[in-house]
Amino acid sequence: MTQTQDPATLRTRTFGWSDPAEHASQLGRRSGMEILQAMAAGELPPPPIMNLIDAAGLHAEEGSVTITLDPQEFHYNPLGTVHGGVISTLLDTAAACSVHSTLPAGVGYTSMDLNVKFLRAVTVDSGRLTCTGAVLQRGRRTALAEARLVDAAGRLVAHATSSCLLFEIPAA
C-alpha cells in the first residue's frame, strides 16, 4: 500500500496454485496434447500463471490452443486499461501451447521470441477475451506460431507471432 492510498478503498485478491512440479513430471510420460487436454478437463491443475492472471478456460486441439480471460480491475495499468503484460502473457501462452499440442512425450519447448502488436485498449467493458494460438510451421528444432486475441464483440485486440525452440527432455 502506498502512502496516498486510502485503506477504505483498497481492494484485495487471494489465490492459490498447485505445485508446478506436477506438470513437469508429466513431460516424459504424456504428449503435449495429452497434458493440455488433461488440464482442460480438470484432471491436471492449471499451471500457476493461469491462476495468477485468473484465466477462465482452456481448449486444446492438435496445433491450436484457445484460452479465455475475463478482464478484471487487477489486470489494469495506471491508465485504467488491461496491462500489456497480461495481454502478452495470453498471446505467449496460446502460441506456445499450440506448439506444445504437437509435441510427443519427452519433447519440450521454450519461447525464443514474442512479437506483439496491440491494436485496441482492453477494459472490463471489453467482455470475455478469447486468445487462439495456431502453429504456422513446425520443424525438428524450432516452431513458428501465432496468436490472435479478440474481445467479446469479436474485434481483434492484439496479435502476436512466436518462435519456439524444441528440445528433448532428459529421462529422469
Salt bridges, closest charged atoms under 4 A:
GLU61 OE1 - HIS59 NE2 3.21
ASP70 OD2 - ARG128 NH2 2.81
GLU73 OE1 - ARG11 NE 2.68
GLU146 OE1 - HIS159 NE2 3.00
ASP151 OD2 - ARG155 NH2 2.70
